[in-house]
Amino acid sequence: MLEVKFYDSIDDSLLKFAVIISQSNGKWVFCKHKERDTFEVPGGHSIKIY
C-alpha cells in the first residue's frame, strides 16, 4: 500500500514527483477516465524545469 504524506513546505531537491489536487467552489476536482471505470485527478505529461 502507498503511504501519502502532506507537507506545507519541502526542500525541492528531495522531490521525486508531486501530485496536485484542486478544489473548486469547495469541491474536489476529479476526472472520469475514458478507458477505465475510475475517477482520477487531472493529469498530463510531466515536465522538467531547469
N, CA, C, O and CB atoms as a CASP TS submission, in Angstrom:
PFRMAT TS
TARGET T0000
AUTHOR 0000-0000-0000
METHOD Language model
MODEL 1
PARENT N/A
ATOM      1  N   MET     1       0.843  -1.172   0.000  1.00  0.00           N
ATOM      2  CA  MET     1       0.000   0.000   0.000  1.00  0.00           C
ATOM      3  C   MET     1       0.892   1.241   0.000  1.00  0.00           C
ATOM      4  O   MET     1       1.935   1.259   0.653  1.00  0.00           O
ATOM      5  CB  MET     1      -0.961  -0.005   1.219  1.00  0.00           C
ATOM      6  N   LEU     2       0.485   2.267  -0.726  1.00  0.00           N
ATOM      7  CA  LEU     2       1.203   3.524  -0.818  1.00  0.00           C
ATOM      8  C   LEU     2       0.823   4.432   0.339  1.00  0.00           C
ATOM      9  O   LEU     2      -0.356   4.593   0.654  1.00  0.00           O
ATOM     10  CB  LEU     2       0.921   4.210  -2.155  1.00  0.00           C
ATOM     11  N   GLU     3       1.829   5.023   0.967  1.00  0.00           N
ATOM     12  CA  GLU     3       1.575   5.973   2.052  1.00  0.00           C
ATOM     13  C   GLU     3       1.611   7.387   1.485  1.00  0.00           C
ATOM     14  O   GLU     3       2.539   7.746   0.759  1.00  0.00           O
ATOM     15  CB  GLU     3       2.620   5.810   3.203  1.00  0.00           C
ATOM     16  N   VAL     4       0.614   8.180   1.812  1.00  0.00           N
ATOM     17  CA  VAL     4       0.535   9.561   1.339  1.00  0.00           C
ATOM     18  C   VAL     4       0.808  10.486   2.513  1.00  0.00           C
ATOM     19  O   VAL     4       0.217  10.343   3.583  1.00  0.00           O
ATOM     20  CB  VAL     4      -0.856   9.868   0.697  1.00  0.00           C
ATOM     21  N   LYS     5       1.713  11.438   2.299  1.00  0.00           N
ATOM     22  CA  LYS     5       2.042  12.420   3.328  1.00  0.00           C
ATOM     23  C   LYS     5       1.784  13.819   2.774  1.00  0.00           C
ATOM     24  O   LYS     5       1.977  14.067   1.584  1.00  0.00           O
ATOM     25  CB  LYS     5       3.524  12.270   3.796  1.00  0.00           C
ATOM     26  N   PHE     6       1.352  14.718   3.631  1.00  0.00           N
ATOM     27  CA  PHE     6       1.106  16.100   3.245  1.00  0.00           C
ATOM     28  C   PHE     6       2.115  16.996   3.953  1.00  0.00           C
ATOM     29  O   PHE     6       2.377  16.821   5.143  1.00  0.00           O
ATOM     30  CB  PHE     6      -0.350  16.526   3.584  1.00  0.00           C
ATOM     31  N   TYR     7       2.681  17.953   3.225  1.00  0.00           N
ATOM     32  CA  TYR     7       3.671  18.870   3.770  1.00  0.00           C
ATOM     33  C   TYR     7       3.277  20.300   3.405  1.00  0.00           C
ATOM     34  O   TYR     7       2.728  20.544   2.331  1.00  0.00           O
ATOM     35  CB  TYR     7       5.096  18.533   3.241  1.00  0.00           C
ATOM     36  N   ASP     8       3.556  21.232   4.294  1.00  0.00           N
ATOM     37  CA  ASP     8       3.350  22.648   3.978  1.00  0.00           C
ATOM     38  C   ASP     8       4.492  23.185   3.131  1.00  0.00           C
ATOM     39  O   ASP     8       4.288  24.069   2.299  1.00  0.00           O
ATOM     40  CB  ASP     8       3.216  23.475   5.263  1.00  0.00           C
ATOM     41  N   SER     9       5.688  22.657   3.337  1.00  0.00           N
ATOM     42  CA  SER     9       6.846  23.034   2.524  1.00  0.00           C
ATOM     43  C   SER     9       7.858  21.894   2.574  1.00  0.00           C
ATOM     44  O   SER     9       7.865  21.090   3.506  1.00  0.00           O
ATOM     45  CB  SER     9       7.484  24.376   3.027  1.00  0.00           C
ATOM     46  N   ILE    10       8.719  21.840   1.547  1.00  0.00           N
ATOM     47  CA  ILE    10       9.730  20.787   1.479  1.00  0.00           C
ATOM     48  C   ILE    10      10.885  21.282   0.610  1.00  0.00           C
ATOM     49  O   ILE    10      10.683  22.102  -0.286  1.00  0.00           O
ATOM     50  CB  ILE    10       9.126  19.454   0.910  1.00  0.00           C
ATOM     51  N   ASP    11      12.089  20.786   0.873  1.00  0.00           N
ATOM     52  CA  ASP    11      13.261  21.108   0.074  1.00  0.00           C
ATOM     53  C   ASP    11      13.087  20.501  -1.325  1.00  0.00           C
ATOM     54  O   ASP    11      12.929  19.287  -1.455  1.00  0.00           O
ATOM     55  CB  ASP    11      14.565  20.583   0.759  1.00  0.00           C
ATOM     56  N   ASP    12      13.116  21.329  -2.358  1.00  0.00           N
ATOM     57  CA  ASP    12      12.884  20.865  -3.731  1.00  0.00           C
ATOM     58  C   ASP    12      13.821  19.737  -4.149  1.00  0.00           C
ATOM     59  O   ASP    12      13.437  18.906  -4.971  1.00  0.00           O
ATOM     60  CB  ASP    12      13.034  22.018  -4.690  1.00  0.00           C
ATOM     61  N   SER    13      15.029  19.682  -3.613  1.00  0.00           N
ATOM     62  CA  SER    13      15.978  18.640  -4.012  1.00  0.00           C
ATOM     63  C   SER    13      15.517  17.252  -3.554  1.00  0.00           C
ATOM     64  O   SER    13      16.024  16.246  -4.048  1.00  0.00           O
ATOM     65  CB  SER    13      17.368  18.945  -3.440  1.00  0.00           C
ATOM     66  N   LEU    14      14.572  17.184  -2.625  1.00  0.00           N
ATOM     67  CA  LEU    14      14.060  15.902  -2.134  1.00  0.00           C
ATOM     68  C   LEU    14      12.904  15.365  -2.973  1.00  0.00           C
ATOM     69  O   LEU    14      12.505  14.212  -2.810  1.00  0.00           O
ATOM     70  CB  LEU    14      13.613  16.045  -0.697  1.00  0.00           C
ATOM     71  N   LEU    15      12.365  16.189  -3.867  1.00  0.00           N
ATOM     72  CA  LEU    15      11.190  15.791  -4.647  1.00  0.00           C
ATOM     73  C   LEU    15      11.539  14.791  -5.744  1.00  0.00           C
ATOM     74  O   LEU    15      12.518  14.968  -6.469  1.00  0.00           O
ATOM     75  CB  LEU    15      10.536  17.015  -5.263  1.00  0.00           C
ATOM     76  N   LYS    16      10.735  13.745  -5.857  1.00  0.00           N
ATOM     77  CA  LYS    16      10.818  12.795  -6.965  1.00  0.00           C
ATOM     78  C   LYS    16       9.620  12.990  -7.885  1.00  0.00           C
ATOM     79  O   LYS    16       9.740  12.852  -9.102  1.00  0.00           O
ATOM     80  CB  LYS    16      10.877  11.334  -6.443  1.00  0.00           C
ATOM     81  N   PHE    17       8.471  13.308  -7.309  1.00  0.00           N
ATOM     82  CA  PHE    17       7.273  13.635  -8.078  1.00  0.00           C
ATOM     83  C   PHE    17       6.339  14.393  -7.155  1.00  0.00           C
ATOM     84  O   PHE    17       6.529  14.414  -5.939  1.00  0.00           O
ATOM     85  CB  PHE    17       6.582  12.349  -8.662  1.00  0.00           C
ATOM     86  N   ALA    18       5.332  15.013  -7.741  1.00  0.00           N
ATOM     87  CA  ALA    18       4.343  15.740  -6.949  1.00  0.00           C
ATOM     88  C   ALA    18       2.961  15.456  -7.521  1.00  0.00           C
ATOM     89  O   ALA    18       2.796  15.286  -8.729  1.00  0.00           O
ATOM     90  CB  ALA    18       4.639  17.275  -6.939  1.00  0.00           C
ATOM     91  N   VAL    19       1.991  15.408  -6.651  1.00  0.00           N
ATOM     92  CA  VAL    19       0.597  15.258  -7.057  1.00  0.00           C
ATOM     93  C   VAL    19      -0.136  16.495  -6.567  1.00  0.00           C
ATOM     94  O   VAL    19      -0.084  16.832  -5.384  1.00  0.00           O
ATOM     95  CB  VAL    19      -0.049  13.933  -6.483  1.00  0.00           C
ATOM     96  N   ILE    20      -0.807  17.155  -7.468  1.00  0.00           N
ATOM     97  CA  ILE    20      -1.537  18.365  -7.116  1.00  0.00           C
ATOM     98  C   ILE    20      -3.023  18.098  -7.325  1.00  0.00           C
ATOM     99  O   ILE    20      -3.453  17.729  -8.417  1.00  0.00           O
ATOM    100  CB  ILE    20      -1.057  19.589  -7.966  1.00  0.00           C
ATOM    101  N   ILE    21      -3.795  18.288  -6.266  1.00  0.00           N
ATOM    102  CA  ILE    21      -5.237  18.074  -6.335  1.00  0.00           C
ATOM    103  C   ILE    21      -5.916  19.414  -6.086  1.00  0.00           C
ATOM    104  O   ILE    21      -5.526  20.151  -5.181  1.00  0.00           O
ATOM    105  CB  ILE    21      -5.711  16.993  -5.298  1.00  0.00           C
ATOM    106  N   SER    22      -6.923  19.728  -6.882  1.00  0.00           N
ATOM    107  CA  SER    22      -7.569  21.039  -6.811  1.00  0.00           C
ATOM    108  C   SER    22      -8.956  20.974  -6.200  1.00  0.00           C
ATOM    109  O   SER    22      -9.644  19.955  -6.251  1.00  0.00           O
ATOM    110  CB  SER    22      -7.655  21.647  -8.184  1.00  0.00           C
ATOM    111  N   GLN    23      -9.337  22.101  -5.624  1.00  0.00           N
ATOM    112  CA  GLN    23     -10.708  22.301  -5.175  1.00  0.00           C
ATOM    113  C   GLN    23     -11.286  23.471  -5.959  1.00  0.00           C
ATOM    114  O   GLN    23     -10.594  24.452  -6.230  1.00  0.00           O
ATOM    115  CB  GLN    23     -10.777  22.559  -3.629  1.00  0.00           C
ATOM    116  N   SER    24     -12.544  23.360  -6.314  1.00  0.00           N
ATOM    117  CA  SER    24     -13.249  24.442  -6.984  1.00  0.00           C
ATOM    118  C   SER    24     -14.611  24.583  -6.335  1.00  0.00           C
ATOM    119  O   SER    24     -15.371  23.618  -6.260  1.00  0.00           O
ATOM    120  CB  SER    24     -13.377  24.183  -8.517  1.00  0.00           C
ATOM    121  N   ASN    25     -14.915  25.757  -5.874  1.00  0.00           N
ATOM    122  CA  ASN    25     -16.190  26.013  -5.176  1.00  0.00           C
ATOM    123  C   ASN    25     -16.419  25.026  -4.038  1.00  0.00           C
ATOM    124  O   ASN    25     -17.542  24.576  -3.812  1.00  0.00           O
ATOM    125  CB  ASN    25     -17.363  25.940  -6.162  1.00  0.00           C
ATOM    126  N   GLY    26     -15.338  24.692  -3.319  1.00  0.00           N
ATOM    127  CA  GLY    26     -15.441  23.813  -2.164  1.00  0.00           C
ATOM    128  C   GLY    26     -15.551  22.333  -2.487  1.00  0.00           C
ATOM    129  O   GLY    26     -15.786  21.523  -1.591  1.00  0.00           O
ATOM    130  N   LYS    27     -15.382  21.963  -3.768  1.00  0.00           N
ATOM    131  CA  LYS    27     -15.474  20.554  -4.176  1.00  0.00           C
ATOM    132  C   LYS    27     -14.156  20.135  -4.813  1.00  0.00           C
ATOM    133  O   LYS    27     -13.514  20.924  -5.506  1.00  0.00           O
ATOM    134  CB  LYS    27     -16.661  20.327  -5.168  1.00  0.00           C
ATOM    135  N   TRP    28     -13.754  18.877  -4.571  1.00  0.00           N
ATOM    136  CA  TRP    28     -12.525  18.343  -5.155  1.00  0.00           C
ATOM    137  C   TRP    28     -12.727  18.076  -6.636  1.00  0.00           C
ATOM    138  O   TRP    28     -13.814  17.673  -7.051  1.00  0.00           O
ATOM    139  CB  TRP    28     -12.089  17.054  -4.432  1.00  0.00           C
ATOM    140  N   VAL    29     -11.691  18.295  -7.441  1.00  0.00           N
ATOM    141  CA  VAL    29     -11.759  18.125  -8.891  1.00  0.00           C
ATOM    142  C   VAL    29     -11.175  16.761  -9.271  1.00  0.00           C
ATOM    143  O   VAL    29      -9.998  16.495  -9.027  1.00  0.00           O
ATOM    144  CB  VAL    29     -10.999  19.275  -9.622  1.00  0.00           C
ATOM    145  N   PHE    30     -12.002  15.902  -9.869  1.00  0.00           N
ATOM    146  CA  PHE    30     -11.589  14.604 -10.395  1.00  0.00           C
ATOM    147  C   PHE    30     -12.145  14.453 -11.799  1.00  0.00           C
ATOM    148  O   PHE    30     -13.133  15.096 -12.154  1.00  0.00           O
ATOM    149  CB  PHE    30     -12.069  13.439  -9.477  1.00  0.00           C
ATOM    150  N   CYS    31     -11.517  13.611 -12.594  1.00  0.00           N
ATOM    151  CA  CYS    31     -11.975  13.332 -13.955  1.00  0.00           C
ATOM    152  C   CYS    31     -12.288  11.854 -14.084  1.00  0.00           C
ATOM    153  O   CYS    31     -11.606  11.017 -13.494  1.00  0.00           O
ATOM    154  CB  CYS    31     -10.915  13.758 -15.002  1.00  0.00           C
ATOM    155  N   LYS    32     -13.314  11.530 -14.852  1.00  0.00           N
ATOM    156  CA  LYS    32     -13.620  10.125 -15.137  1.00  0.00           C
ATOM    157  C   LYS    32     -12.743   9.700 -16.304  1.00  0.00           C
ATOM    158  O   LYS    32     -12.772  10.313 -17.371  1.00  0.00           O
ATOM    159  CB  LYS    32     -15.152   9.911 -15.461  1.00  0.00           C
ATOM    160  N   HIS    33     -11.962   8.640 -16.093  1.00  0.00           N
ATOM    161  CA  HIS    33     -11.069   8.146 -17.139  1.00  0.00           C
ATOM    162  C   HIS    33     -11.900   7.549 -18.262  1.00  0.00           C
ATOM    163  O   HIS    33     -12.838   6.794 -18.008  1.00  0.00           O
ATOM    164  CB  HIS    33     -10.073   7.097 -16.575  1.00  0.00           C
ATOM    165  N   LYS    34     -11.559   7.884 -19.515  1.00  0.00           N
ATOM    166  CA  LYS    34     -12.381   7.442 -20.644  1.00  0.00           C
ATOM    167  C   LYS    34     -12.233   5.956 -20.961  1.00  0.00           C
ATOM    168  O   LYS    34     -13.094   5.392 -21.637  1.00  0.00           O
ATOM    169  CB  LYS    34     -12.033   8.242 -21.863  1.00  0.00           C
ATOM    170  N   GLU    35     -11.160   5.301 -20.490  1.00  0.00           N
ATOM    171  CA  GLU    35     -10.959   3.890 -20.796  1.00  0.00           C
ATOM    172  C   GLU    35     -11.121   2.980 -19.577  1.00  0.00           C
ATOM    173  O   GLU    35     -11.134   1.756 -19.710  1.00  0.00           O
ATOM    174  CB  GLU    35      -9.592   3.695 -21.389  1.00  0.00           C
ATOM    175  N   ARG    36     -11.243   3.580 -18.388  1.00  0.00           N
ATOM    176  CA  ARG    36     -11.415   2.796 -17.165  1.00  0.00           C
ATOM    177  C   ARG    36     -12.645   3.328 -16.437  1.00  0.00           C
ATOM    178  O   ARG    36     -13.104   4.439 -16.702  1.00  0.00           O
ATOM    179  CB  ARG    36     -10.135   2.866 -16.249  1.00  0.00           C
ATOM    180  N   ASP    37     -13.155   2.548 -15.548  1.00  0.00           N
ATOM    181  CA  ASP    37     -14.314   2.975 -14.764  1.00  0.00           C
ATOM    182  C   ASP    37     -13.843   3.581 -13.438  1.00  0.00           C
ATOM    183  O   ASP    37     -14.272   3.169 -12.361  1.00  0.00           O
ATOM    184  CB  ASP    37     -15.280   1.779 -14.509  1.00  0.00           C
ATOM    185  N   THR    38     -12.940   4.582 -13.548  1.00  0.00           N
ATOM    186  CA  THR    38     -12.368   5.191 -12.347  1.00  0.00           C
ATOM    187  C   THR    38     -12.403   6.710 -12.457  1.00  0.00           C
ATOM    188  O   THR    38     -12.410   7.272 -13.553  1.00  0.00           O
ATOM    189  CB  THR    38     -10.921   4.704 -12.123  1.00  0.00           C
ATOM    190  N   PHE    39     -12.424   7.350 -11.312  1.00  0.00           N
ATOM    191  CA  PHE    39     -12.260   8.796 -11.241  1.00  0.00           C
ATOM    192  C   PHE    39     -10.841   9.066 -10.765  1.00  0.00           C
ATOM    193  O   PHE    39     -10.370   8.429  -9.823  1.00  0.00           O
ATOM    194  CB  PHE    39     -13.324   9.458 -10.287  1.00  0.00           C
ATOM    195  N   GLU    40     -10.158  10.004 -11.409  1.00  0.00           N
ATOM    196  CA  GLU    40      -8.754  10.267 -11.131  1.00  0.00           C
ATOM    197  C   GLU    40      -8.516  11.769 -11.115  1.00  0.00           C
ATOM    198  O   GLU    40      -9.335  12.549 -11.602  1.00  0.00           O
ATOM    199  CB  GLU    40      -7.845   9.579 -12.174  1.00  0.00           C
ATOM    200  N   VAL    41      -7.382  12.159 -10.549  1.00  0.00           N
ATOM    201  CA  VAL    41      -7.022  13.576 -10.593  1.00  0.00           C
ATOM    202  C   VAL    41      -6.611  13.915 -12.019  1.00  0.00           C
ATOM    203  O   VAL    41      -6.024  13.078 -12.705  1.00  0.00           O
ATOM    204  CB  VAL    41      -5.870  13.909  -9.579  1.00  0.00           C
ATOM    205  N   PRO    42      -6.913  15.149 -12.483  1.00  0.00           N
ATOM    206  CA  PRO    42      -6.495  15.533 -13.825  1.00  0.00           C
ATOM    207  C   PRO    42      -4.986  15.410 -13.956  1.00  0.00           C
ATOM    208  O   PRO    42      -4.253  15.729 -13.019  1.00  0.00           O
ATOM    209  CB  PRO    42      -6.949  16.967 -14.149  1.00  0.00           C
ATOM    210  N   GLY    43      -4.524  14.959 -15.089  1.00  0.00           N
ATOM    211  CA  GLY    43      -3.090  14.761 -15.264  1.00  0.00           C
ATOM    212  C   GLY    43      -2.649  15.095 -16.668  1.00  0.00           C
ATOM    213  O   GLY    43      -3.447  15.443 -17.537  1.00  0.00           O
ATOM    214  N   GLY    44      -1.384  14.980 -16.853  1.00  0.00           N
ATOM    215  CA  GLY    44      -0.790  15.247 -18.159  1.00  0.00           C
ATOM    216  C   GLY    44       0.629  14.734 -18.154  1.00  0.00           C
ATOM    217  O   GLY    44       1.006  13.914 -17.316  1.00  0.00           O
ATOM    218  N   HIS    45       1.396  15.212 -19.075  1.00  0.00           N
ATOM    219  CA  HIS    45       2.797  14.803 -19.174  1.00  0.00           C
ATOM    220  C   HIS    45       3.625  15.567 -18.157  1.00  0.00           C
ATOM    221  O   HIS    45       3.365  16.737 -17.874  1.00  0.00           O
ATOM    222  CB  HIS    45       3.343  15.037 -20.601  1.00  0.00           C
ATOM    223  N   SER    46       4.609  14.898 -17.620  1.00  0.00           N
ATOM    224  CA  SER    46       5.494  15.578 -16.674  1.00  0.00           C
ATOM    225  C   SER    46       6.455  16.476 -17.443  1.00  0.00           C
ATOM    226  O   SER    46       6.763  16.219 -18.607  1.00  0.00           O
ATOM    227  CB  SER    46       6.276  14.551 -15.804  1.00  0.00           C
ATOM    228  N   ILE    47       6.919  17.514 -16.794  1.00  0.00           N
ATOM    229  CA  ILE    47       7.877  18.425 -17.400  1.00  0.00           C
ATOM    230  C   ILE    47       9.059  18.598 -16.471  1.00  0.00           C
ATOM    231  O   ILE    47       8.928  18.448 -15.256  1.00  0.00           O
ATOM    232  CB  ILE    47       7.227  19.784 -17.715  1.00  0.00           C
ATOM    233  N   LYS    48      10.202  18.908 -17.029  1.00  0.00           N
ATOM    234  CA  LYS    48      11.378  19.240 -16.231  1.00  0.00           C
ATOM    235  C   LYS    48      11.579  20.742 -16.303  1.00  0.00           C
ATOM    236  O   LYS    48      11.496  21.343 -17.375  1.00  0.00           O
ATOM    237  CB  LYS    48      12.649  18.473 -16.730  1.00  0.00           C
ATOM    238  N   ILE    49      11.841  21.333 -15.167  1.00  0.00           N
ATOM    239  CA  ILE    49      12.123  22.777 -15.127  1.00  0.00           C
ATOM    240  C   ILE    49      13.604  22.931 -14.800  1.00  0.00           C
ATOM    241  O   ILE    49      14.091  22.411 -13.796  1.00  0.00           O
ATOM    242  CB  ILE    49      11.211  23.532 -14.060  1.00  0.00           C
ATOM    243  N   TYR    50      14.296  23.643 -15.651  1.00  0.00           N
ATOM    244  CA  TYR    50      15.735  23.834 -15.463  1.00  0.00           C
ATOM    245  C   TYR    50      16.001  25.225 -14.946  1.00  0.00           C
ATOM    246  O   TYR    50      17.155  25.589 -14.720  1.00  0.00           O
ATOM    247  CB  TYR    50      16.503  23.596 -16.773  1.00  0.00           C
TER
END
